[in-house]
Amino acid sequence: MEGMKVKDMVNILSYGQLVKLLKDLSSGGHHVRNIVEHRIQELEVEDRKVCAFCGSPVSSNDSPYTLLFGSKDFRKKASFCGLDCMDSFNKNLRLFSQRKLEK
């Protein structure tokens, strides 16, 4: 499924599924969007293996600190090995935001 294109995925669907998909897309695609967002969140959980600041391995058993940020349409998730890394990340994010506002 890794190399599968959208056209290939559509070709797999039955007529009834295609009608439902078209109806959802015609009304804004909310159902499709929810499915895609849910899958992205699942993949992000699988990818949380390194600290977003220092790059140290982060085990899900260690209860890593996680920060969800970004606009409502484009959320980003960052995991950290400790509070010191999360604090440093927040400081850098704050500086970046201030510079962006100054421009």
N, CA, C and O atoms as CSV, one atom per row, in Angstrom:
chain,resi,resn,atom,element,x,y,z
A,1,MET,N,N,0.830,-1.194,0.000
A,1,MET,CA,C,0.000,0.000,0.000
A,1,MET,C,C,0.870,1.250,0.000
A,1,MET,O,O,0.384,2.338,-0.311
A,2,GLU,N,N,2.160,1.111,0.347
A,2,GLU,CA,C,3.065,2.252,0.431
A,2,GLU,C,C,3.150,3.006,-0.892
A,2,GLU,O,O,3.084,4.235,-0.900
A,3,GLY,N,N,3.293,2.297,-2.009
A,3,GLY,CA,C,3.433,2.954,-3.298
A,3,GLY,C,C,2.112,3.174,-4.017
A,3,GLY,O,O,2.097,3.603,-5.171
A,4,MET,N,N,1.017,2.889,-3.355
A,4,MET,CA,C,-0.290,3.000,-3.980
A,4,MET,C,C,-0.676,4.465,-4.157
A,4,MET,O,O,-0.496,5.286,-3.257
A,5,LYS,N,N,-1.202,4.768,-5.319
A,5,LYS,CA,C,-1.661,6.130,-5.613
A,5,LYS,C,C,-3.140,6.257,-5.284
A,5,LYS,O,O,-3.844,5.257,-5.141
A,6,VAL,N,N,-3.601,7.492,-5.166
A,6,VAL,CA,C,-5.008,7.738,-4.855
A,6,VAL,C,C,-5.895,7.084,-5.906
A,6,VAL,O,O,-6.931,6.510,-5.569
A,7,LYS,N,N,-5.504,7.162,-7.173
A,7,LYS,CA,C,-6.301,6.549,-8.245
A,7,LYS,C,C,-6.438,5.045,-8.020
A,7,LYS,O,O,-7.511,4.475,-8.220
A,8,ASP,N,N,-5.350,4.413,-7.603
A,8,ASP,CA,C,-5.396,2.970,-7.329
A,8,ASP,C,C,-6.336,2.664,-6.171
A,8,ASP,O,O,-7.075,1.680,-6.212
A,9,MET,N,N,-6.312,3.514,-5.127
A,9,MET,CA,C,-7.189,3.296,-3.974
A,9,MET,C,C,-8.649,3.479,-4.364
A,9,MET,O,O,-9.516,2.738,-3.900
A,10,VAL,N,N,-8.923,4.464,-5.217
A,10,VAL,CA,C,-10.298,4.702,-5.671
A,10,VAL,C,C,-10.779,3.524,-6.504
A,10,VAL,O,O,-11.947,3.145,-6.421
A,11,ASN,N,N,-9.899,2.942,-7.302
A,11,ASN,CA,C,-10.282,1.805,-8.144
A,11,ASN,C,C,-10.665,0.575,-7.323
A,11,ASN,O,O,-11.370,-0.301,-7.822
A,12,ILE,N,N,-10.217,0.498,-6.092
A,12,ILE,CA,C,-10.536,-0.639,-5.222
A,12,ILE,C,C,-11.949,-0.518,-4.650
A,12,ILE,O,O,-12.573,-1.531,-4.334
A,13,LEU,N,N,-12.459,0.706,-4.513
A,13,LEU,CA,C,-13.751,0.939,-3.879
A,13,LEU,C,C,-14.911,0.437,-4.731
A,13,LEU,O,O,-14.846,0.437,-5.960
A,14,SER,N,N,-15.970,0.011,-4.055
A,14,SER,CA,C,-17.182,-0.428,-4.748
A,14,SER,C,C,-17.986,0.806,-5.179
A,14,SER,O,O,-17.676,1.931,-4.787
A,15,TYR,N,N,-19.002,0.577,-5.977
A,15,TYR,CA,C,-19.852,1.674,-6.437
A,15,TYR,C,C,-20.488,2.400,-5.253
A,15,TYR,O,O,-20.488,3.630,-5.202
A,16,GLY,N,N,-21.024,1.643,-4.307
A,16,GLY,CA,C,-21.665,2.240,-3.133
A,16,GLY,C,C,-20.684,3.081,-2.315
A,16,GLY,O,O,-21.032,4.164,-1.845
A,17,GLN,N,N,-19.463,2.584,-2.148
A,17,GLN,CA,C,-18.441,3.329,-1.415
A,17,GLN,C,C,-18.062,4.610,-2.154
A,17,GLN,O,O,-17.836,5.651,-1.536
A,18,LEU,N,N,-17.994,4.522,-3.482
A,18,LEU,CA,C,-17.658,5.706,-4.275
A,18,LEU,C,C,-18.747,6.776,-4.166
A,18,LEU,O,O,-18.449,7.967,-4.088
A,19,VAL,N,N,-20.010,6.341,-4.163
A,19,VAL,CA,C,-21.128,7.286,-4.029
A,19,VAL,C,C,-21.053,7.980,-2.672
A,19,VAL,O,O,-21.240,9.194,-2.589
A,20,LYS,N,N,-20.783,7.222,-1.608
A,20,LYS,CA,C,-20.654,7.805,-0.267
A,20,LYS,C,C,-19.469,8.776,-0.212
A,20,LYS,O,O,-19.570,9.849,0.382
A,21,LEU,N,N,-18.366,8.400,-0.824
A,21,LEU,CA,C,-17.184,9.254,-0.839
A,21,LEU,C,C,-17.466,10.556,-1.582
A,21,LEU,O,O,-17.104,11.635,-1.114
A,22,LEU,N,N,-18.105,10.450,-2.727
A,22,LEU,CA,C,-18.443,11.641,-3.505
A,22,LEU,C,C,-19.392,12.547,-2.735
A,22,LEU,O,O,-19.230,13.767,-2.748
A,23,LYS,N,N,-20.370,11.969,-2.071
A,23,LYS,CA,C,-21.318,12.758,-1.274
A,23,LYS,C,C,-20.588,13.501,-0.154
A,23,LYS,O,O,-20.860,14.675,0.096
A,24,ASP,N,N,-19.662,12.814,0.518
A,24,ASP,CA,C,-18.892,13.450,1.587
A,24,ASP,C,C,-18.017,14.572,1.037
A,24,ASP,O,O,-17.959,15.656,1.618
A,25,LEU,N,N,-17.344,14.321,-0.066
A,25,LEU,CA,C,-16.493,15.352,-0.673
A,25,LEU,C,C,-17.311,16.552,-1.138
A,25,LEU,O,O,-16.859,17.692,-1.030
A,26,SER,N,N,-18.497,16.304,-1.648
A,26,SER,CA,C,-19.363,17.384,-2.113
A,26,SER,C,C,-19.858,18.260,-0.964
A,26,SER,O,O,-20.142,19.442,-1.155
A,27,SER,N,N,-19.959,17.673,0.227
A,27,SER,CA,C,-20.435,18.443,1.377
A,27,SER,C,C,-19.282,18.946,2.256
A,27,SER,O,O,-19.489,19.296,3.417
A,28,GLY,N,N,-18.087,18.979,1.703
A,28,GLY,CA,C,-16.950,19.527,2.444
A,28,GLY,C,C,-15.917,18.500,2.850
A,28,GLY,O,O,-14.840,18.872,3.315
A,29,GLY,N,N,-16.202,17.235,2.692
A,29,GLY,CA,C,-15.223,16.187,2.968
A,29,GLY,C,C,-14.879,16.009,4.437
A,29,GLY,O,O,-13.765,15.601,4.764
A,30,HIS,N,N,-15.813,16.306,5.323
A,30,HIS,CA,C,-15.536,16.236,6.751
A,30,HIS,C,C,-15.206,14.811,7.215
A,30,HIS,O,O,-14.299,14.611,8.023
A,31,HIS,N,N,-15.935,13.842,6.705
A,31,HIS,CA,C,-15.698,12.452,7.103
A,31,HIS,C,C,-14.323,11.987,6.632
A,31,HIS,O,O,-13.574,11.371,7.390
A,32,VAL,N,N,-14.001,12.282,5.385
A,32,VAL,CA,C,-12.695,11.904,4.836
A,32,VAL,C,C,-11.588,12.607,5.617
A,32,VAL,O,O,-10.566,12.002,5.938
A,33,ARG,N,N,-11.797,13.877,5.917
A,33,ARG,CA,C,-10.794,14.633,6.675
A,33,ARG,C,C,-10.560,13.999,8.047
A,33,ARG,O,O,-9.417,13.863,8.483
A,34,ASN,N,N,-11.641,13.611,8.727
A,34,ASN,CA,C,-11.504,12.971,10.039
A,34,ASN,C,C,-10.731,11.663,9.950
A,34,ASN,O,O,-9.898,11.372,10.808
A,35,ILE,N,N,-11.001,10.884,8.925
A,35,ILE,CA,C,-10.292,9.616,8.740
A,35,ILE,C,C,-8.799,9.869,8.531
A,35,ILE,O,O,-7.962,9.199,9.135
A,36,VAL,N,N,-8.468,10.843,7.671
A,36,VAL,CA,C,-7.064,11.159,7.383
A,36,VAL,C,C,-6.375,11.710,8.632
A,36,VAL,O,O,-5.249,11.315,8.937
A,37,GLU,N,N,-7.030,12.608,9.354
A,37,GLU,CA,C,-6.441,13.169,10.576
A,37,GLU,C,C,-6.189,12.083,11.619
A,37,GLU,O,O,-5.151,12.082,12.280
A,38,HIS,N,N,-7.133,11.165,11.765
A,38,HIS,CA,C,-6.971,10.074,12.726
A,38,HIS,C,C,-5.775,9.209,12.353
A,38,HIS,O,O,-4.992,8.821,13.220
A,39,ARG,N,N,-5.631,8.909,11.073
A,39,ARG,CA,C,-4.509,8.068,10.628
A,39,ARG,C,C,-3.181,8.786,10.841
A,39,ARG,O,O,-2.198,8.156,11.231
A,40,ILE,N,N,-3.135,10.085,10.594
A,40,ILE,CA,C,-1.914,10.862,10.827
A,40,ILE,C,C,-1.542,10.820,12.296
A,40,ILE,O,O,-0.369,10.662,12.636
A,41,GLN,N,N,-2.537,10.962,13.175
A,41,GLN,CA,C,-2.267,10.892,14.615
A,41,GLN,C,C,-1.720,9.531,15.008
A,41,GLN,O,O,-0.818,9.445,15.841
A,42,GLU,N,N,-2.254,8.465,14.421
A,42,GLU,CA,C,-1.738,7.126,14.710
A,42,GLU,C,C,-0.284,7.008,14.286
A,42,GLU,O,O,0.531,6.444,15.017
A,43,LEU,N,N,0.051,7.536,13.107
A,43,LEU,CA,C,1.423,7.468,12.615
A,43,LEU,C,C,2.362,8.315,13.453
A,43,LEU,O,O,3.512,7.935,13.672
A,44,GLU,N,N,1.884,9.466,13.928
A,44,GLU,CA,C,2.706,10.320,14.774
A,44,GLU,C,C,3.040,9.626,16.085
A,44,GLU,O,O,4.152,9.762,16.594
A,45,VAL,N,N,2.093,8.888,16.631
A,45,VAL,CA,C,2.346,8.152,17.868
A,45,VAL,C,C,3.440,7.110,17.629
A,45,VAL,O,O,4.312,6.917,18.476
A,46,GLU,N,N,3.394,6.447,16.486
A,46,GLU,CA,C,4.409,5.459,16.148
A,46,GLU,C,C,5.776,6.108,15.965
A,46,GLU,O,O,6.797,5.496,16.278
A,47,ASP,N,N,5.807,7.354,15.456
A,47,ASP,CA,C,7.063,8.029,15.159
A,47,ASP,C,C,7.693,8.723,16.360
A,47,ASP,O,O,8.838,9.167,16.275
A,48,ARG,N,N,6.976,8.829,17.474
A,48,ARG,CA,C,7.519,9.522,18.643
A,48,ARG,C,C,8.571,8.650,19.302
A,48,ARG,O,O,8.292,7.975,20.293
A,49,LYS,N,N,9.784,8.663,18.756
A,49,LYS,CA,C,10.837,7.830,19.307
A,49,LYS,C,C,12.058,8.631,19.716
A,49,LYS,O,O,12.957,8.089,20.359
A,50,VAL,N,N,12.113,9.915,19.358
A,50,VAL,CA,C,13.240,10.755,19.736
A,50,VAL,C,C,12.743,12.091,20.273
A,50,VAL,O,O,11.677,12.575,19.890
A,51,CYS,N,N,13.527,12.669,21.158
A,51,CYS,CA,C,13.202,13.970,21.731
A,51,CYS,C,C,13.278,15.024,20.624
A,51,CYS,O,O,14.238,15.048,19.853
A,52,ALA,N,N,12.277,15.886,20.548
A,52,ALA,CA,C,12.219,16.910,19.505
A,52,ALA,C,C,13.288,17.977,19.684
A,52,ALA,O,O,13.563,18.732,18.752
A,53,PHE,N,N,13.897,18.054,20.866
A,53,PHE,CA,C,14.915,19.080,21.094
A,53,PHE,C,C,16.329,18.518,21.018
A,53,PHE,O,O,17.165,19.054,20.290
A,54,CYS,N,N,16.609,17.455,21.751
A,54,CYS,CA,C,17.991,16.951,21.811
A,54,CYS,C,C,18.222,15.696,20.977
A,54,CYS,O,O,19.368,15.321,20.730
A,55,GLY,N,N,17.151,15.047,20.542
A,55,GLY,CA,C,17.297,13.865,19.699
A,55,GLY,C,C,17.533,12.575,20.462
A,55,GLY,O,O,17.765,11.535,19.846
A,56,SER,N,N,17.482,12.613,21.783
A,56,SER,CA,C,17.656,11.395,22.581
A,56,SER,C,C,16.479,10.458,22.366
A,56,SER,O,O,15.354,10.911,22.153
A,57,PRO,N,N,16.729,9.158,22.421
A,57,PRO,CA,C,15.613,8.207,22.299
A,57,PRO,C,C,14.596,8.415,23.420
A,57,PRO,O,O,14.956,8.649,24.574
A,58,VAL,N,N,13.325,8.325,23.052
A,58,VAL,CA,C,12.238,8.483,24.012
A,58,VAL,C,C,11.384,7.233,23.930
A,58,VAL,O,O,10.852,6.895,22.872
A,59,SER,N,N,11.261,6.557,25.047
A,59,SER,CA,C,10.448,5.357,25.103
A,59,SER,C,C,9.045,5.717,25.545
A,59,SER,O,O,8.865,6.578,26.406
A,60,SER,N,N,8.054,5.070,24.966
A,60,SER,CA,C,6.677,5.346,25.369
A,60,SER,C,C,6.439,4.911,26.810
A,60,SER,O,O,5.504,5.391,27.450
A,61,ASN,N,N,7.274,4.004,27.334
A,61,ASN,CA,C,7.149,3.557,28.722
A,61,ASN,C,C,7.617,4.634,29.706
A,61,ASN,O,O,7.230,4.619,30.874
A,62,ASP,N,N,8.457,5.573,29.230
A,62,ASP,CA,C,8.988,6.631,30.091
A,62,ASP,C,C,7.995,7.766,30.290
A,62,ASP,O,O,8.326,8.747,30.956
A,63,SER,N,N,6.805,7.670,29.742
A,63,SER,CA,C,5.809,8.736,29.793
A,63,SER,C,C,6.420,10.068,29.361
A,63,SER,O,O,6.519,10.995,30.165
A,64,PRO,N,N,6.828,10.165,28.097
A,64,PRO,CA,C,7.468,11.398,27.634
A,64,PRO,C,C,6.508,12.581,27.679
A,64,PRO,O,O,5.287,12.431,27.626
A,65,TYR,N,N,7.099,13.739,27.779
A,65,TYR,CA,C,6.311,14.969,27.728
A,65,TYR,C,C,6.004,15.250,26.268
A,65,TYR,O,O,6.883,15.140,25.413
A,66,THR,N,N,4.763,15.610,25.977
A,66,THR,CA,C,4.349,15.855,24.603
A,66,THR,C,C,3.678,17.218,24.515
A,66,THR,O,O,2.886,17.601,25.376
A,67,LEU,N,N,4.017,17.936,23.454
A,67,LEU,CA,C,3.468,19.264,23.219
A,67,LEU,C,C,2.763,19.248,21.868
A,67,LEU,O,O,3.340,18.839,20.860
A,68,LEU,N,N,1.522,19.692,21.858
A,68,LEU,CA,C,0.741,19.800,20.630
A,68,LEU,C,C,0.621,21.281,20.320
A,68,LEU,O,O,0.120,22.046,21.144
A,69,PHE,N,N,1.073,21.696,19.140
A,69,PHE,CA,C,1.059,23.112,18.807
A,69,PHE,C,C,0.784,23.294,17.323
A,69,PHE,O,O,0.776,22.328,16.559
A,70,GLY,N,N,0.558,24.537,16.922
A,70,GLY,CA,C,0.275,24.860,15.536
A,70,GLY,C,C,-1.153,25.326,15.364
A,70,GLY,O,O,-1.948,25.315,16.303
A,71,SER,N,N,-1.460,25.733,14.156
A,71,SER,CA,C,-2.807,26.218,13.877
A,71,SER,C,C,-3.802,25.063,13.938
A,71,SER,O,O,-3.415,23.894,13.922
A,72,LYS,N,N,-5.070,25.401,14.006
A,72,LYS,CA,C,-6.113,24.378,14.114
A,72,LYS,C,C,-6.091,23.435,12.909
A,72,LYS,O,O,-6.366,22.242,13.038
A,73,ASP,N,N,-5.764,23.979,11.746
A,73,ASP,CA,C,-5.750,23.168,10.523
A,73,ASP,C,C,-4.487,22.329,10.376
A,73,ASP,O,O,-4.484,21.336,9.649
A,74,PHE,N,N,-3.409,22.720,11.064
A,74,PHE,CA,C,-2.146,22.008,10.877
A,74,PHE,C,C,-1.440,21.856,12.221
A,74,PHE,O,O,-0.514,22.604,12.536
A,75,ARG,N,N,-1.877,20.902,12.988
A,75,ARG,CA,C,-1.302,20.647,14.307
A,75,ARG,C,C,0.011,19.884,14.165
A,75,ARG,O,O,0.176,19.064,13.262
A,76,LYS,N,N,0.937,20.170,15.071
A,76,LYS,CA,C,2.195,19.449,15.140
A,76,LYS,C,C,2.348,18.908,16.545
A,76,LYS,O,O,1.863,19.506,17.506
A,77,LYS,N,N,3.021,17.781,16.666
A,77,LYS,CA,C,3.213,17.152,17.953
A,77,LYS,C,C,4.706,16.930,18.158
A,77,LYS,O,O,5.396,16.441,17.264
A,78,ALA,N,N,5.202,17.292,19.342
A,78,ALA,CA,C,6.604,17.103,19.675
A,78,ALA,C,C,6.696,16.411,21.026
A,78,ALA,O,O,5.987,16.776,21.964
A,79,SER,N,N,7.564,15.418,21.128
A,79,SER,CA,C,7.779,14.708,22.379
A,79,SER,C,C,9.162,15.043,22.915
A,79,SER,O,O,10.081,15.344,22.154
A,80,PHE,N,N,9.297,14.986,24.237
A,80,PHE,CA,C,10.547,15.383,24.874
A,80,PHE,C,C,10.935,14.354,25.928
A,80,PHE,O,O,10.083,13.696,26.525
A,81,CYS,N,N,12.244,14.231,26.142
A,81,CYS,CA,C,12.734,13.262,27.123
A,81,CYS,C,C,12.628,13.806,28.547
A,81,CYS,O,O,12.629,13.034,29.505
A,82,GLY,N,N,12.537,15.121,28.691
A,82,GLY,CA,C,12.437,15.710,30.016
A,82,GLY,C,C,11.933,17.135,29.955
A,82,GLY,O,O,11.784,17.716,28.881
A,83,LEU,N,N,11.671,17.688,31.130
A,83,LEU,CA,C,11.156,19.053,31.194
A,83,LEU,C,C,12.174,20.082,30.704
A,83,LEU,O,O,11.789,21.116,30.158
A,84,ASP,N,N,13.473,19.812,30.894
A,84,ASP,CA,C,14.488,20.761,30.451
A,84,ASP,C,C,14.467,20.923,28.932
A,84,ASP,O,O,14.587,22.038,28.423
A,85,CYS,N,N,14.316,19.824,28.216
A,85,CYS,CA,C,14.245,19.900,26.754
A,85,CYS,C,C,12.956,20.581,26.303
A,85,CYS,O,O,12.966,21.371,25.359
A,86,MET,N,N,11.846,20.275,26.976
A,86,MET,CA,C,10.581,20.912,26.614
A,86,MET,C,C,10.644,22.416,26.878
A,86,MET,O,O,10.123,23.206,26.091
A,87,ASP,N,N,11.274,22.812,27.972
A,87,ASP,CA,C,11.415,24.228,28.294
A,87,ASP,C,C,12.278,24.935,27.250
A,87,ASP,O,O,11.935,26.028,26.799
A,88,SER,N,N,13.390,24.321,26.866
A,88,SER,CA,C,14.262,24.912,25.847
A,88,SER,C,C,13.542,25.031,24.511
A,88,SER,O,O,13.681,26.034,23.812
A,89,PHE,N,N,12.786,24.023,24.165
A,89,PHE,CA,C,12.015,24.046,22.924
A,89,PHE,C,C,11.012,25.194,22.951
A,89,PHE,O,O,10.869,25.925,21.971
A,90,ASN,N,N,10.312,25.350,24.088
A,90,ASN,CA,C,9.330,26.435,24.230
A,90,ASN,C,C,9.984,27.803,24.111
A,90,ASN,O,O,9.423,28.709,23.494
A,91,LYS,N,N,11.166,27.961,24.698
A,91,LYS,CA,C,11.886,29.234,24.599
A,91,LYS,C,C,12.224,29.543,23.140
A,91,LYS,O,O,12.033,30.668,22.676
A,92,ASN,N,N,12.726,28.540,22.423
A,92,ASN,CA,C,13.043,28.737,21.000
A,92,ASN,C,C,11.793,29.035,20.182
A,92,ASN,O,O,11.826,29.872,19.280
A,93,LEU,N,N,10.707,28.363,20.488
A,93,LEU,CA,C,9.446,28.585,19.791
A,93,LEU,C,C,8.935,30.003,20.053
A,93,LEU,O,O,8.428,30.663,19.147
A,94,ARG,N,N,9.069,30.461,21.288
A,94,ARG,CA,C,8.655,31.807,21.654
A,94,ARG,C,C,9.482,32.848,20.890
A,94,ARG,O,O,8.930,33.821,20.375
A,95,LEU,N,N,10.808,32.645,20.816
A,95,LEU,CA,C,11.682,33.564,20.068
A,95,LEU,C,C,11.318,33.585,18.581
A,95,LEU,O,O,11.285,34.643,17.953
A,96,PHE,N,N,11.047,32.406,18.036
A,96,PHE,CA,C,10.667,32.307,16.630
A,96,PHE,C,C,9.369,33.077,16.375
A,96,PHE,O,O,9.253,33.796,15.383
A,97,SER,N,N,8.396,32.922,17.273
A,97,SER,CA,C,7.116,33.612,17.123
A,97,SER,C,C,7.281,35.122,17.221
A,97,SER,O,O,6.636,35.864,16.480
A,98,GLN,N,N,8.142,35.587,18.131
A,98,GLN,CA,C,8.386,37.021,18.277
A,98,GLN,C,C,9.037,37.600,17.025
A,98,GLN,O,O,8.673,38.682,16.564
A,99,ARG,N,N,10.002,36.864,16.484
A,99,ARG,CA,C,10.672,37.326,15.256
A,99,ARG,C,C,9.690,37.376,14.093
A,99,ARG,O,O,9.740,38.286,13.267
A,100,LYS,N,N,8.809,36.403,14.036
A,100,LYS,CA,C,7.805,36.358,12.972
A,100,LYS,C,C,6.867,37.550,13.067
A,100,LYS,O,O,6.494,38.129,12.047
A,101,LEU,N,N,6.481,37.922,14.288
A,101,LEU,CA,C,5.594,39.070,14.480
A,101,LEU,C,C,6.289,40.391,14.147
A,101,LEU,O,O,5.646,41.334,13.686
A,102,GLU,N,N,7.592,40.457,14.380
A,102,GLU,CA,C,8.347,41.674,14.100
A,102,GLU,C,C,8.464,41.963,12.609
A,102,GLU,O,O,8.605,43.116,12.202
A,103,LYS,N,N,8.406,40.909,11.796
A,103,LYS,CA,C,8.569,41.065,10.342
A,103,LYS,C,C,7.349,41.562,9.687
A,103,LYS,O,O,7.333,41.744,8.470
